[in-house]
Amino acid sequence: MEPREKPVRRMRTAAGVLEALKAEDPGTEVTLHFIKYLIRAQLVPVVHVGRKKLAAVEDVQAYLAAPPIPDTEPGIRRVAV
């Protein structure tokens, strides 16, 4: 039995992720600023290579397909004093 090959992940900078998304969907409204926010807020995993932060295109697509639902209730919340 031969081992399965792992699929190669498309690791890109934020600009590269945006290019890949636009190649698949030219009309996408996703911006470079939003992708940088996802990376900065650690909402998608990144790999640090020197001064660059690389994110997998598949991880960004997965986030866009099913963003986390905030668990806060709308309205004013009480704060303990």
C-alpha positions as CSV (number, residue, x, y, z in Angstrom):
1,M,0.0,0.0,0.0
2,E,1.5,3.3,-1.0
3,P,1.0,6.4,1.1
4,R,-1.4,9.0,-0.2
5,E,0.0,12.3,-1.3
6,K,-1.2,15.3,0.6
7,P,-2.7,18.0,-1.6
8,V,-0.4,21.0,-2.0
9,R,-1.9,24.0,-0.3
10,R,-1.7,27.3,-2.1
11,M,0.2,29.5,0.4
12,R,0.0,33.1,-0.7
13,T,0.5,36.6,0.7
14,A,-2.6,38.7,1.3
15,A,-2.3,40.1,-2.2
16,G,-1.8,36.7,-3.7
17,V,-4.9,35.3,-1.9
18,L,-6.9,38.2,-3.4
19,E,-5.5,37.4,-6.9
20,A,-6.5,33.8,-6.5
21,L,-10.0,34.7,-5.4
22,K,-10.4,37.2,-8.2
23,A,-9.2,34.5,-10.7
24,E,-12.0,32.2,-9.6
25,D,-14.6,34.9,-9.2
26,P,-13.8,38.1,-11.1
27,G,-16.8,39.9,-9.5
28,T,-15.8,39.2,-5.9
29,E,-16.3,42.1,-3.4
30,V,-13.6,40.8,-1.1
31,T,-10.9,43.4,-0.6
32,L,-7.2,43.3,0.3
33,H,-8.0,45.2,3.5
34,F,-10.4,42.4,4.6
35,I,-7.9,39.6,3.9
36,K,-5.2,41.5,5.8
37,Y,-7.8,41.9,8.7
38,L,-8.4,38.1,8.7
39,I,-4.6,37.5,8.9
40,R,-4.0,40.2,11.6
41,A,-7.0,39.0,13.7
42,Q,-5.8,35.4,13.4
43,L,-9.1,34.3,11.9
44,V,-7.2,32.2,9.4
45,P,-3.9,30.3,10.1
46,V,-0.7,31.8,8.7
47,V,2.9,30.7,8.2
48,H,5.6,33.3,8.9
49,V,8.3,33.3,6.3
50,G,10.8,36.0,7.1
51,R,8.8,39.2,7.1
52,K,5.9,37.7,5.1
53,K,2.8,36.1,6.4
54,L,1.4,33.4,4.1
55,A,-2.2,32.2,4.3
56,A,-3.7,29.3,2.4
57,V,-6.2,30.3,-0.2
58,E,-8.3,27.3,0.9
59,D,-8.5,28.6,4.5
60,V,-9.7,32.0,3.4
61,Q,-12.3,30.4,1.1
62,A,-13.5,28.1,4.0
63,Y,-13.8,31.2,6.3
64,L,-15.8,33.0,3.6
65,A,-18.1,30.0,3.1
66,A,-18.9,29.7,6.8
67,P,-17.9,32.7,8.9
68,P,-18.2,32.2,12.7
69,I,-21.4,33.4,14.2
70,P,-20.9,35.8,17.1
71,D,-22.3,34.6,20.4
72,T,-23.3,38.0,21.6
73,E,-26.8,39.2,21.9
74,P,-27.8,42.4,20.3
75,G,-28.5,45.4,22.5
76,I,-26.9,47.0,25.6
77,R,-25.1,44.6,28.0
78,R,-24.7,45.0,31.7
79,V,-21.2,45.4,33.0
80,A,-20.3,44.4,36.5
81,V,-18.9,47.4,38.4
